[in-house]
Every structure is written in structure tokens, then in C-alpha cells.
Amino acid sequence: MRNRGFTLIELLITIAIMGLAMGLVGPLAIEQLDKFRAQDELVQLEKTIKNHRRLAFINHHTTHIVLENQRASISISDDNQQVTEFEFISFEPQQLLINRNGFMEPTEVAVEYNNQQRVLEFENAGVY
């Protein structure tokens, strides 16, 4: 009895089927990964805003946040500005002001996320 391996035709058919399966599943996996990254950026934005509200309350200073396109510019004073670039979420031009007590005006932030408009709402009670 002779051991017989796979023929070239069998290997080519197997590779073609695997390539077809990857062609169908690959874009869905990449799309899902992008959704997870967008969700992560959204959570990062929420945490950043909440953190700056706490800092404004603790340090008794005002904070200005400017959201435009895919950029968030946070200014605590004229010489202290932090800029964060986002890849998966974007904003209509809007400005937020956090006063010395940690209260934010306006209390809503409009975000475009996964090609959908979403509004993040922040309460002005219980800042810390």
C-alpha cells in the first residue's frame, strides 16, 4: 500500500475556498473592529470630560472645550491646552464651558459615531 498525498488540484480548490471565505468574512470582521474602536473613543471622550469637570471643581478653575471635526481642544488656561485627535468619531463645531464648580454648559455633546448622530448627556449634579 502506498501513502498518497494531496494532488495539486485538491490543494488549489482548498485554497480557493479559503480565499472565498476570507473575502466574505474579512470585511465584516474589519467593520466590527472599527465599531469597537469608535465605541472606545466615545468612552474616552466621556471619561475626559468627566475628569476635567472634577479637576475644575477641585482646582477652582474654568475649562473650555472646543469640539470640531475629529478634534477636541481643551484649554484650562491660555498657556495650558490639550488637543486630542479622534479617528472614528467626529463633531459638529461646538463649545463647552466647565465652570469652577464643575458644572458644564451646555450639558449635551453631539457626536457622529458609526455614521449615526448621538447625543451624550451630562448631568450637572454630583460632579465629583
Disulfide bonds with the S-S distance in Angstrom:
none
